[in-house]
Amino acid sequence: MTKTILITGTSSGYGQATAEHFLAKGWNVVATMRKPDPAVFGAGSDRLRILPLDVTSQDSIAALAEAAGPIDVLVNNAGVGGVGAFEAMPMSLIRQLIETNTIGVMAMCQAFIPRMRERRSGCIVNVTSSVTLGAFPLAAAYTATKQAIEGFTGSLAHELGYFGIDVKLVEPGYAPTTRFGANAIVPVSDLLPGEYADFARPILEAFAAPALTTREGDVAQAVWDAVQDRTGRLHFPAGADALALAGGA
């Protein structure tokens, strides 16, 4: 029987690449995005469904769970960026980051766990970031949202393992070809007041010419490896830079 995977945040980047990877492997794919756009996947496939989802809306999540039906794998990939001096970040922005990157993931898990538990099978993959593998400047609030999911996922893996459900972490590195910067709620230039500009300049210059990076395909492969894993492994760094930070894991 063909298995079904549901992936959040598939309008571009890691989510789109992961959806395409699983389609190529013969899976049924439920691809979600805030504003569904069939053009994202070109000619598409009869094994592809594109559904609307706002992970910050409980009503939207409930509607998705009903429309999607039973799934074998949930990939929580949707997220927003936030880079800048913590001092300059409005609390409203920090709350937005937490609502999407942290609470949104938790809410999606809570919506789909019951059916997996009833069937005693399933897999949840939470996509975080290489900021959880090393300390990076100008990313304090963003890192906090991702570190929270790291701890959440580790604990959840123990809970759900009892019911035959796997829970995994995929930790992507920095991918210049994605829309991470464009997806930031507030441009980084607006969050570097006064003396922070001089501090940030060499950091941003280094990001413009990184020695090691991550490709969208690296993340898609890591999600695939996580779903296929039967060893109980929790962490799956994705991309050359993430692997280096993880010590070659």
C-alpha angles and dihedrals in degrees: 000000000000112000125227128224126190116205126187124213098027101151091100145338123022095358094052092046092049092050091050091047094054092044088055088052091056099257128140108247129203104195117193132195137159092250110025113228116178089193089074089077099039112215090005125203139257085241092058127089121181115204134176120252138171106185091201092061119077090198091053092049092049092050090050093050089053094046096043097051121191116357133183099208134029118197114192101202104139114111146139131230131234122179127169145079109323090220090063098046114107113228087237089064092047090052090051090053091050093045092055106030099036115016091035091058092046092048092051091050092050091051096053104032097080096064092044090050092049090053092041090228142084144095133241120198118191115197113213127157144260087256083084090060097055139007114266126187121237091026104083099126094037090050090051091056092051096042088054089058091048091058092040092052095048092053094042091053089063093047097047096038086075088064096045095259120135120216120194142178125221113193113195124197127220115308113189091190094064127083094248093125094043090049092056111119091223123023113252090236089066092054100055106081126176116324093010090075092070091045093050099045099082091040093054091044089055091051089053091059108027121180093218129025143173127245125211089244091057090061094045089053092048091052089049091049091048092051092048095045117113099171098086093250112161107187125063112176111200125207134023094276093048091048090051091051090048091053095253094307 
